[in-house]
Amino acid sequence: MAESLKVQLRRAPLIFACGTALFSDGYANGVIGGVNTRGLLHLLIRIYGKKALSDKNIDSTLTSLSYAGITIGMLIFGFLSDKVGRKFGMMASSGIIVAFSALAAMSSGANGNVHGLLGMLCATRFFIGIGIGAEYPCGSVAASEQSEEDGIGKYAQHRWLTLATNSMIAAGRVLSSFIPFVMLWILGDNHLSAVWRVSLAFGVVPALGVFLWRFNMEESPRYKTDSMKYTKIPYILIYRRYGVRLAAISSVWFLYDFVAYPFAIYSSAILNDLTGGSDSLRVIFGWNVVLSMFSLPGSIGGAFLVDYIGAKNTLIIGLVSQVAVGFIMSDLRITSLPSRQIIYGIFLSFGDFGAGNCTFVLASKAFPTAVRGHFFGIAAAVGKVGAFAGTWGAPSLSIPRIDLVINCSAFPSMIQAFGGSDTTRGNTGPFWVAGGVTMLTAIVAFFFVAPVSRDGMIEEDMRLREYLTLHGYDVSDMGIGRKGDIGRFIGFGSLEATKTGTSQHLAQPELARRRSASLT
């Protein structure tokens, strides 16, 4: 047992090297999200004035460009992840985040023009989004493939994957609140420009660290063995076999993000209640750190459960629990501030416990290696479309004590139909609708999402080979050990490593037979 744990601890760093860059996702999104809602926006307003930000419409512009960049990155690098390589995508994504996080921190306009500064901030945010989006089909997919290699226990595979992906995003969000708070304490209220610039620049640190960590990595054995890097992908056959599965996972991701992102923004109202409308930046940033920590326990707790009850079951349990908590939140008779804060925190925590973790597991392990990047990128991009749909065109949430109006949720006609934001039904209605949408997500997951098994990647790759062979497709060119020295020129390890991939390909049936026998 002790020896097995030691082996896992030696293998786990490879999983984290692939997935940990999503920490940069959580940090970059969290810091920029702070600009939009309850964090660095206060600094920008105090430095440059409210009129400058409203003229540029910085809130909705940053949100739109962020989602556009992330979605484009997911789709483009989903293709590149399969056809060029996981390592190429991971290195490129880290490099993009490093470069444009640094540029964002150095944002400035010609002759000190504020609009020029904000325009540069928006432009860099778009490219940071592309880097973030690239991490999903490259880093997450590579982490999932490493999680089923020899040395990882069969009851720890999903755990390591979720800890290296979704838990890293949650941890990045916490740090994105903590760094501005610390910088404010160090630099003081008289150096607010330095606070927001240093906070944005800190995003370079984790991305650069991961970039260097990944430098000597090789492609995963799964990719070396069963990719279609050098052969044409039979898309019609692939979609005929996996189209329904892709649609189901994409629908779950869309519906979850459609609810999760708008309701995460309600933390601005919670924060205003906690601070009593205080305009002290230290009070606001301090409570912001506390609120950002609610998701982390759910993600970590779900990671230690998902291998035992399965990703599909964990997903459904998390969704149904969110429904129950959401309905409790809709009861305005719960008026005490600590109660509402705790219930809201539990609501967020169950989101990461279930869908936050399990969308990564299901989207990365439900498809064969040859198109895993494609399909993960598509599913994640559909989820981001849901997030955009849930947060765009929202009715305004007014926080008069700090002279701030923010977009809160993309349910404008719904809230108006319930009687408006000044009425009881107008405030409780969205929670009931969100509960209904979350229940629909659980129903879709129950009936249409296929469970994934431990050590299931080899089996799925073998089933794809059999399916393609049955339909007349030549599978002999699958894998990356067949094209001479090409792998060396684009940075995927030595020629000996690619030859190893070929030997694994030739011995695949025997490898699968032995692994299957070891589980019985």
N, C-alpha and C positions, 0 to 999 in steps of 0.2 A: 504493500500500500504506500509506504513512504517512498519507495523507489519510483512507483508510478507517478506520484506527485512531483518528484524531482524531474522526471522526463517531461511532464506537462509544463512545468515552469521553464524548461529549456525551450520547448516548442512555442509557448505562448507569445514570446516577444515577436516572432514572425507574424502572428496574427495582429498584434498591436501595431507593428510597423506598417502594416497595410491599412488598418482601420483608424489609427489614432489621429490621422490628419483631419478627421471629422471633428476633432476638438477645435480646429481652426474654423470649421463651419459654425459651430456653436458660438465661438468667440466673435467672429466677424459679424454674424447675424445679430448677436446680442448687443454688440457695441453700436452697430448701425441702427438696430431696433431701438436702442436707447435714444438715439437721435430723433427717431420718429415719435416716441411716446413719452417716457418718463425719466430718461437719463440725460444724455448729452444735449438733448434739445433745450433743456434749461440753460445750459452753458451758451449755446449758440444764440438763444433769444437774448440773454443778458449781454453778450458781447456785441452782437450785430443788430439787435433790435427785432421786434416781432414783425414789423412791416417788411423788412428785407426777406425774411423767411416765407411770409405769406405771399409776397409778390412772386417769388420763385416757386411757390407751391412745393416746398422741399419735402413735406411729409409724403404726399402721394407719389411724387416723382421718384424718390428713393425707393419706395415700396415697389413701384412698377418696374423700375430698372433692375432691382434686386431679383424679383421673380423671373423677369425676362432672361437675365443672365444665367440664373441657376437652371432654368428649363432648357435653354440652348446648350449649356454645358452638359447636362444629363444626356440629351439626345445625340449630340455630336460625339462625345467621348464614350457613349454606349457603343457606338459603331467602332470607334478606334480601339476600345478596350478589347474587342474580339478580333479585329482585323490587323491591328498593329501590335498590341500587347498590353497587358495590365501594367507592367512597369513603366512603359512610355506614358500612359495616362496618369499614373500616380506622380511621376516626376514632373510632368507638365503642369498638373493641377497645383502641386506644391509651389512650383516656380511662379505660376500666375498669382497665387495668393500672396507670396512674398513680395513680388514686384509691385503689385497694385495696392497692397496694404501700406507699403512705404510711401507710394505716391499719394494715397488718400491722406496720410498724415501731413504731407507737404502741400496740400491743396492751397492754391492762392490764385488771385485774379490779377489781371494787368493793372499796374498802378494802384494796387490795393483794393480793386473793385470787388465788392462783396458778392455780387451776382456771379462774377467770374469764378470766385472761390467755390461757391455753392455748385456751379456748373461742373467744375473739375471734380468735386466730391461725388456728384451724381455719376459722372462718367467712370470714375475709378470703381464705384460701387457696382456698376454693370459688369466690369471685367473681373472683380472679385467674385461676383456671382457665377461667372463662367467657371472659375477655378473651383468654387465650392460645388457646383453641379457636377464637375468632372470627377470629384472624389466618390460620388455615389456608385456609378457603374464600374469604376476602376478600383479604388481602395476597398470598398465594401465587398465587391465580388472576389477580389484577391484574398481578403480576410476569410471569407466563407470557404474558399478552397483550401486555405491553410488549416482551417479548423477541423478538417476531416483527414488530415494526414496522420501517419503513424506517430504515436506518442501522446496523442490527445485522447483522453478517455471518452467512451461513447456517451457518458452522462455529463460531459463537460463541453461538448462541441458547440452547442447553441449558446451556452453561458459565455465562453470566451468571445464568441462572435458579437453578442449583444454588448458585452462590456467594452469591446474594442470599437464599437460603432455608436449606437444610440446613447450609451452611458457617457461616451466621450463628448457627444454633442451637449448633453445636459451639463457636464462638468465645464465645458467651454462657456455655456451661458452663465454659470455661476461666476467664473473668473471675469467675464465681460462686465459684470456688475461690480465686482470687487476692485478691479484695477482703477476705474475712475474714482471710486470711493477713497482708495489709498492715495492716489495722486492728488486729490483735493486736500486731504489732510497734510500731505507733504508740502505742496506748493501754495496752498491757501487761496482765498477768494480773490486775491489780486492778480492771479496768474491763470485765469480760466482758459485762455487760449492754449497755454502749455498743457493744461489738464486734458483737453479733448484731443490735442495732437499726439501726446504721449500715449493716451489710451488707444487711439487708432494704430499707432506705430507698434504697440506691443503685439498686435496680430502677426507681425513678422516673426516673432520669436518661436512660437510653436511650429509654424509652417516651415521655417528654416531648419529647425531641429529635426523634423520628420523628413525633410528633403535629404539631409545628410545621412539620416538613419537608413533611408531606402537606397542609398547610392550603390551599394554592392549587392543588392538583392537580385535574385534570379526569378524567372517566371515559376509559377507553381507547377508541381508535377501534373496536376489535372490539365492545365493549359498546354503544357508540352505534349501531352498524350492525345487529347481529344479536341483541340481547337480546329477551326477551319480557316486558319490564317492564310494558308497558301492554296486554298481551294475555294471554289464558288459555293456560297451558302444557298441551299435550295429553299428559298423563303416560302414558296407555296406549300411545300411539304411540311416545313417547320410550323407555319401558322395553322395548317390543317390539324396538326397534332397538339399544339400548345396554345392555340388562340383563345380557347375558352378559359384556360387556366390564367393566361395573361389578363384577359378582361376581368376576371373575378378579383385578382390581386390589385389591379389598377383601380377597380371600383371601390374596394375597401380603402385604399390609400387616399383616393379622391374624397370620399365621404368623411373619413377621419380628419383629414386636413381642413376640409370645409368647415368643420365645427371647431377643431382644436385651435387653429390660428386666430379666428375672431375672438374666441372666449379667453385666450391667453391675454389679449389686449385689455380685457376687463380688469387686469391687475392694476391698470392706471387708476381706475376708480377706487379699488381697494387701497392702493397706496395713498390716495388723497385722504381717505378716511383714517388710515393709520397715522398719518402725519398731522391730522387735524387741520389740513390745508396750509401747513407751514411752508414758508418760502425759503427755509434754510436748506441749502444744497446738501449739507452734511446729513441732515435728518432724512431728506428724500433719498439720497444715495445709500444711506445705511439700511433703510427699510427695503430698498430695492434689492440689496444683497440677500436679505432674508426671503423675500418673495421668490427670487430666482432659484433658491435651494429646494423648493418643493418637488420638482420633477425628479431629482436625483435619487431619492430613496425608492421611488416606484420603479425606476429603470434598473437599479441594482437588485432590488428584491425580485423583480420579474426574471432577471438573468439567472438567478439561482433556482428558479422553479421551472423554467421553460423546458429543460431537458427531461424532466420527470413526468410532466403532464402533456407535453407536446406544444409546438408553436401555435397550432390552430386553436387548441383548447385555452391556452393562455390568452390568446387574442380575444376570444369570445368572453372569457371571464372578465378581462379588463374593460371591455366595451359595456357589458351588462352592469358592471359596478359603476362605471361612469354615468350610465342612465339613472341609476338609483340616486347617486350623489347629486346629479344635475337636477332631478326633481326636488330633492331636499333644498337645493339652493334657490329654487323658484318660490319657496315659501317665505314671503316677506315678514312672517311673524318671527323669524329668526333675526332679531335686530341687534343682539349684542355683537360688538366688533370682534372679539376673539373667536366667537363661534363661526361667524361668517368667514373670517380669515382661514380658520382651520379647515372648514368644509371646502372652501375654494382650493386650498392646498391639496386636499385629498383628491379632489376632482382632477387636478393637473397630474397628480402622482399616478392615478389609475390609468391616465392616458399613456404615460411612458411605460407603465407596467405591462400593458397589453399591446395596443397598436404601435406605439412608439418603438418597442423592441421587435415585435413579431413581423412587422412589415419588412424589416431588414432580413430576418431569417427566411421568411416565405419567398420574398422576391429573389433572393440570391440562391436558394437551394431547390426551388421548384422547377428549374429549367436546366437543360444540359449545358455543358461547358462551351460548346460551339457558339451559342447565342445568349449566354448568361449576361454578358454586358449589355447587348441590345435590349433584352427584355427587362432587366433591372432598370436601365435608363428610361425606358418607356413608362414603366409602372411608377417610378419616382417622379417623372415629369408630369404625369397625369395627377399625381398627388399635389404637386406644386400648383397646377392649374386650379385644383380645388381650394388650396390655400388662398390663391389670388381672388377666386370667386367669392370666398368668404370674407375677405378683408377690403375689397374695393367698393367704391360707391356707397360708403357707409353713412348712416346718420351721424351727426356730431355729438360727441360727449363733452359737455362743457364742465370745466373745472375753474370756476370763477376766481377762487382765492389766489390762484397762480396765473390768472389771465391766460388760460390755455384752452384751446378747443382742438380735440383730436378725433380722427375717424375711429369708430369703435367696432362696427360689425356690418357686414354687407347684407343686412336684412332690412333695408329702408322701408319697402312697401309692407313688409311683415309687421314691423313695429308700429307703423302708421295705422295698419289695419286693426291692431290690438288697442288702439286709442292714443298712441303717441308716447313719447318718452317721459311725459309728465304724469302719466297715469299708472296705477298699479298693474293693470293688464299689460300695458306697454312695456313694463320692466320685467314681468314674469313670463310673458309670452315667448320671448326668444329662448328661454331655458327649456320650456316645454317642447318647442320645435326642435331644439338641439338634441333633447333626449330622444325624440322620435327618430331623428336622422341617425343618431348613434345606435338605436335599436335596429334600424334598417341595416346599418353596417354589420351588426352582429348576425342578422338573418342571412345576408349575402355571404358572410364568412362561413356560416354553418352549412349552407346548402351548396355553395359553389367553390369554395376554396379547398383544394386537396391538401391533406396533411403531408408533412415532409418527415422522412424517417432519418434516424441517425445512420451515418455512413451511407447515405442514399445517393451521393453524387456519382460514384462509380456505377451503381446500378442504373441510374438514369442515363448515363452516357452509353452504357451497353444497350439499353432499350432503344435509344436513338439510332445506334449503329444497325441494330436488327431491323428497325422500321425503315431506315433509308435503303438498306440492302434489299429489303422486300420490294421496294418501289424502284429498283434499278439504279440507285445512286452508288457510285464508286467511293467507298469509305477508306480506301487504301492510302489516300493522300492526307488524311486527317493527322494532326499533330504538327510540330514545328521542327522535327529532326530530319527533314528531307530536302532542304534547299541549300546545302553547302554552308558557306560562311555568312549568310545574310544576317543571322542572329547576332553575330559579333559587331557588325557595322552599325546596328541601331540600338545596341546597349542591352542586350538580353542575356548576357553571360557568355561563357566560352563555348567553343565548338564542342568540347567534350560534354558540356552540359546538355547541348541539344542532341548529341548522340545518345545520351542517357534517356532523353525523352523518347527517342526512337525505340530503344530497347524496352522501355516501359510499355510502349504501344504494342509491340510484338508479343509481350508477355501478359497483356491485359486480362484475357480470360482466366489465366492461372492466378494472377494477382487477385482478381475478384473472388475466385473460388476459395482462396486461402483466407481472405478477409472475412468472407461470409462464414466459413467454417469456424473462425476464431470467435464469432459472436454467439455461436450456438453451444 
